[in-house]
Amino acid sequence: MPPTDASTDAGTGSTAAGADCTDTLDLRLPDDLAALLAEGERPVGTVRDDLLDGVGAWGPTTTGAGVFQLVPVRLERDLPVISRWMNDPAVAAFWELSGPDAVTEAHLRTQLDGDGRSVPCLGVLDGMPMSYWEIYRADLDPLARYYPSRPHDTGIHLLIGGVANRGRGLGTSLLKAVADLVLDHRPACARVVAEPDLRNTPSVSAFLSAGFRFSAEVDLPDKRAALMVRDRALRAVL
């Protein structure tokens, strides 16, 4: 079970990550990432994400905020910015990954060196890396011990990096877009799930606004969580 709750829109707590707006505004798209987006290539290091039906090949989607794409993390390219986001006090209390880059690197390596049941990604909006995502097989995760999981349940964690992108509904828009990507590209998946900290009301609210329903309160080892579920069967009405 990933150790963090989903971080989304506004305010404080785990609703975003990034010490100030310069975290986002001073980023420049690396040449290799720009080429990847332009050419639709599958990046090196994602060949084992078959448990999630090739997240790296899902491609872009158009949202109300712009064109968005999940790009699987490459440590040599992405570690500095992800670590910086993790060191924002507003998110560190929930993600518990503050400190030197080695702390975030260890968290990422666990996924990158694993069997593909969790794929860490940058969220790129209109060519700008602005969020961090974890797309994971909830049914294969320790989380499955704490709720009635179903085969191919797919989980989401999110943090938005940078004050400028918080508090304006962006998290809601992107959560809906990513849930749709999961359901579009994972035909065996009937549900997208998330488990934000129950105290994180902006995060819970963002999931609700993105078409997730509140399913239950769940006592996890590190928090009391709100189990949020987006059902394929209710996709058209939520």
LOFIGU-281657 format. One record per residue (C-alpha): residue number from 1; residue in one letter; chain; x, y, z. Coordinates in steps of 0.05 Angstrom, whole numbers, padded with zeros to 5 digits. Layout:
N
ATOM   seq   type   mol     east    north       up
ATOM   NUM      a     A        X        Y        Z
...
//
This chain:
238
ATOM   seq   type   mol     east    north       up
ATOM     1      m     A    00000    00000    00000
ATOM     2      p     A    00030    00066   -00020
ATOM     3      p     A    00045    00106    00044
ATOM     4      t     A    00011    00170    00023
ATOM     5      d     A   -00057    00197    00009
ATOM     6      a     A   -00077    00232   -00055
ATOM     7      s     A   -00061    00305   -00058
ATOM     8      t     A   -00106    00348   -00100
ATOM     9      d     A   -00131    00418   -00104
ATOM    10      a     A   -00130    00472   -00053
ATOM    11      g     A   -00109    00498    00014
ATOM    12      t     A   -00059    00463    00057
ATOM    13      g     A   -00046    00392    00081
ATOM    14      s     A   -00035    00343    00025
ATOM    15      t     A   -00075    00381   -00025
ATOM    16      a     A   -00013    00400   -00065
ATOM    17      a     A    00062    00400   -00063
ATOM    18      g     A    00112    00454   -00080
ATOM    19      a     A    00139    00508   -00034
ATOM    20      d     A    00116    00565   -00079
ATOM    21      c     A    00095    00581   -00149
ATOM    22      t     A    00166    00581   -00174
ATOM    23      d     A    00167    00505   -00166
ATOM    24      t     A    00123    00504   -00228
ATOM    25      l     A    00140    00568   -00263
ATOM    26      d     A    00215    00556   -00267
ATOM    27      l     A    00209    00486   -00296
ATOM    28      r     A    00231    00476   -00368
ATOM    29      l     A    00212    00415   -00407
ATOM    30      p     A    00274    00373   -00417
ATOM    31      d     A    00291    00358   -00489
ATOM    32      d     A    00281    00283   -00480
ATOM    33      l     A    00213    00293   -00448
ATOM    34      a     A    00192    00342   -00502
ATOM    35      a     A    00213    00291   -00555
ATOM    36      l     A    00175    00237   -00519
ATOM    37      l     A    00111    00277   -00519
ATOM    38      a     A    00119    00298   -00591
ATOM    39      e     A    00134    00228   -00618
ATOM    40      g     A    00091    00186   -00572
ATOM    41      e     A    00149    00141   -00554
ATOM    42      r     A    00146    00094   -00496
ATOM    43      p     A    00201    00115   -00447
ATOM    44      v     A    00257    00070   -00426
ATOM    45      g     A    00243    00034   -00360
ATOM    46      t     A    00168    00022   -00368
ATOM    47      v     A    00170   -00046   -00401
ATOM    48      r     A    00145   -00080   -00338
ATOM    49      d     A    00081   -00039   -00330
ATOM    50      d     A    00040   -00093   -00365
ATOM    51      l     A    00002   -00104   -00300
ATOM    52      l     A   -00027   -00036   -00314
ATOM    53      d     A   -00036   -00044   -00389
ATOM    54      g     A    00021    00001   -00410
ATOM    55      v     A    00011    00067   -00374
ATOM    56      g     A    00070    00097   -00413
ATOM    57      a     A    00032    00086   -00478
ATOM    58      w     A   -00035    00115   -00458
ATOM    59      g     A   -00019    00181   -00492
ATOM    60      p     A   -00049    00251   -00482
ATOM    61      t     A   -00120    00270   -00466
ATOM    62      t     A   -00154    00337   -00472
ATOM    63      t     A   -00182    00368   -00408
ATOM    64      g     A   -00215    00434   -00391
ATOM    65      a     A   -00147    00457   -00367
ATOM    66      g     A   -00108    00436   -00429
ATOM    67      v     A   -00075    00375   -00459
ATOM    68      f     A   -00052    00327   -00404
ATOM    69      q     A   -00008    00265   -00406
ATOM    70      l     A    00020    00216   -00356
ATOM    71      v     A    00095    00204   -00368
ATOM    72      p     A    00128    00148   -00328
ATOM    73      v     A    00183    00174   -00282
ATOM    74      r     A    00256    00169   -00301
ATOM    75      l     A    00300    00181   -00239
ATOM    76      e     A    00357    00217   -00274
ATOM    77      r     A    00308    00267   -00304
ATOM    78      d     A    00253    00275   -00253
ATOM    79      l     A    00281    00263   -00183
ATOM    80      p     A    00301    00336   -00168
ATOM    81      v     A    00232    00365   -00181
ATOM    82      i     A    00193    00309   -00148
ATOM    83      s     A    00238    00314   -00086
ATOM    84      r     A    00227    00388   -00084
ATOM    85      w     A    00152    00379   -00086
ATOM    86      m     A    00156    00327   -00031
ATOM    87      n     A    00192    00377    00014
ATOM    88      d     A    00134    00426    00015
ATOM    89      p     A    00111    00427    00088
ATOM    90      a     A    00039    00427    00064
ATOM    91      v     A    00047    00358    00035
ATOM    92      a     A    00104    00328    00075
ATOM    93      a     A    00059    00312    00135
ATOM    94      f     A    00018    00266    00091
ATOM    95      w     A    00068    00237    00042
ATOM    96      e     A    00124    00233    00094
ATOM    97      l     A    00179    00238    00040
ATOM    98      s     A    00212    00303    00060
ATOM    99      g     A    00287    00307    00067
ATOM   100      p     A    00345    00296    00018
ATOM   101      d     A    00334    00270   -00052
ATOM   102      a     A    00353    00200   -00028
ATOM   103      v     A    00287    00195    00011
ATOM   104      t     A    00245    00207   -00051
ATOM   105      e     A    00293    00165   -00093
ATOM   106      a     A    00282    00105   -00048
ATOM   107      h     A    00207    00113   -00054
ATOM   108      l     A    00210    00116   -00129
ATOM   109      r     A    00260    00059   -00136
ATOM   110      t     A    00214    00012   -00098
ATOM   111      q     A    00164    00022   -00154
ATOM   112      l     A    00212    00026   -00213
ATOM   113      d     A    00249   -00037   -00192
ATOM   114      g     A    00185   -00075   -00177
ATOM   115      d     A    00141   -00118   -00220
ATOM   116      g     A    00100   -00061   -00250
ATOM   117      r     A    00042   -00062   -00201
ATOM   118      s     A    00054    00012   -00187
ATOM   119      v     A    00078    00062   -00239
ATOM   120      p     A    00102    00131   -00216
ATOM   121      c     A    00088    00185   -00267
ATOM   122      l     A    00097    00259   -00280
ATOM   123      g     A    00034    00294   -00300
ATOM   124      v     A    00049    00340   -00359
ATOM   125      l     A   -00002    00395   -00374
ATOM   126      d     A    00007    00433   -00439
ATOM   127      g     A    00080    00412   -00441
ATOM   128      m     A    00095    00431   -00368
ATOM   129      p     A    00110    00378   -00314
ATOM   130      m     A    00064    00401   -00258
ATOM   131      s     A    00042    00340   -00218
ATOM   132      y     A    00063    00272   -00192
ATOM   133      w     A    00020    00210   -00197
ATOM   134      e     A    00022    00138   -00176
ATOM   135      i     A   -00022    00090   -00215
ATOM   136      y     A   -00025    00023   -00180
ATOM   137      r     A   -00060   -00043   -00177
ATOM   138      a     A   -00101   -00036   -00114
ATOM   139      d     A   -00121   -00109   -00116
ATOM   140      l     A   -00047   -00129   -00113
ATOM   141      d     A   -00029   -00077   -00060
ATOM   142      p     A   -00031   -00085    00016
ATOM   143      l     A   -00091   -00038    00012
ATOM   144      a     A   -00132   -00098   -00012
ATOM   145      r     A   -00129   -00126    00059
ATOM   146      y     A   -00171   -00068    00084
ATOM   147      y     A   -00229   -00065    00036
ATOM   148      p     A   -00268   -00115   -00008
ATOM   149      s     A   -00224   -00110   -00068
ATOM   150      r     A   -00241   -00136   -00137
ATOM   151      p     A   -00193   -00161   -00191
ATOM   152      h     A   -00160   -00105   -00230
ATOM   153      d     A   -00182   -00049   -00182
ATOM   154      t     A   -00135    00009   -00200
ATOM   155      g     A   -00112    00061   -00149
ATOM   156      i     A   -00091    00133   -00157
ATOM   157      h     A   -00046    00178   -00115
ATOM   158      l     A   -00035    00251   -00136
ATOM   159      l     A    00001    00313   -00115
ATOM   160      i     A    00003    00379   -00152
ATOM   161      g     A    00069    00416   -00151
ATOM   162      g     A    00065    00491   -00144
ATOM   163      v     A    00020    00541   -00110
ATOM   164      a     A   -00002    00571   -00177
ATOM   165      n     A   -00038    00507   -00195
ATOM   166      r     A   -00076    00499   -00130
ATOM   167      g     A   -00144    00521   -00109
ATOM   168      r     A   -00176    00529   -00177
ATOM   169      g     A   -00207    00461   -00190
ATOM   170      l     A   -00147    00434   -00228
ATOM   171      g     A   -00142    00372   -00184
ATOM   172      t     A   -00214    00354   -00197
ATOM   173      s     A   -00205    00362   -00272
ATOM   174      l     A   -00143    00320   -00274
ATOM   175      l     A   -00171    00266   -00228
ATOM   176      k     A   -00230    00257   -00274
ATOM   177      a     A   -00184    00255   -00335
ATOM   178      v     A   -00138    00203   -00305
ATOM   179      a     A   -00196    00160   -00281
ATOM   180      d     A   -00223    00162   -00352
ATOM   181      l     A   -00154    00143   -00379
ATOM   182      v     A   -00153    00083   -00332
ATOM   183      l     A   -00223    00060   -00352
ATOM   184      d     A   -00209    00072   -00426
ATOM   185      h     A   -00143    00033   -00427
ATOM   186      r     A   -00156   -00020   -00375
ATOM   187      p     A   -00219   -00057   -00399
ATOM   188      a     A   -00213   -00108   -00343
ATOM   189      c     A   -00216   -00053   -00291
ATOM   190      a     A   -00286   -00040   -00264
ATOM   191      r     A   -00267    00010   -00210
ATOM   192      v     A   -00216    00065   -00198
ATOM   193      v     A   -00203    00074   -00123
ATOM   194      a     A   -00166    00122   -00078
ATOM   195      e     A   -00155    00128   -00003
ATOM   196      p     A   -00141    00200    00018
ATOM   197      d     A   -00133    00216    00091
ATOM   198      l     A   -00202    00228    00120
ATOM   199      r     A   -00177    00293    00151
ATOM   200      n     A   -00159    00320    00082
ATOM   201      t     A   -00226    00348    00065
ATOM   202      p     A   -00203    00387    00003
ATOM   203      s     A   -00176    00322   -00026
ATOM   204      v     A   -00239    00283   -00011
ATOM   205      s     A   -00280    00339   -00041
ATOM   206      a     A   -00238    00338   -00104
ATOM   207      f     A   -00250    00264   -00113
ATOM   208      l     A   -00324    00273   -00103
ATOM   209      s     A   -00325    00328   -00155
ATOM   210      a     A   -00287    00283   -00203
ATOM   211      g     A   -00342    00230   -00202
ATOM   212      f     A   -00317    00186   -00145
ATOM   213      r     A   -00364    00165   -00090
ATOM   214      f     A   -00349    00158   -00017
ATOM   215      s     A   -00351    00084   -00002
ATOM   216      a     A   -00326    00075    00069
ATOM   217      e     A   -00280    00097    00124
ATOM   218      v     A   -00220    00051    00127
ATOM   219      d     A   -00169    00043    00183
ATOM   220      l     A   -00101    00036    00149
ATOM   221      p     A   -00035    00027    00187
ATOM   222      d     A   -00015    00099    00178
ATOM   223      k     A   -00082    00136    00174
ATOM   224      r     A   -00157    00134    00175
ATOM   225      a     A   -00176    00139    00102
ATOM   226      a     A   -00236    00156    00060
ATOM   227      l     A   -00244    00100    00009
ATOM   228      m     A   -00264    00135   -00056
ATOM   229      v     A   -00290    00094   -00115
ATOM   230      r     A   -00306    00112   -00187
ATOM   231      d     A   -00347    00056   -00218
ATOM   232      r     A   -00344    00040   -00292
ATOM   233      a     A   -00418    00023   -00288
ATOM   234      l     A   -00435    00093   -00261
ATOM   235      r     A   -00386    00130   -00306
ATOM   236      a     A   -00440    00164   -00346
ATOM   237      v     A   -00479    00191   -00286
ATOM   238      l     A   -00424    00211   -00237
//
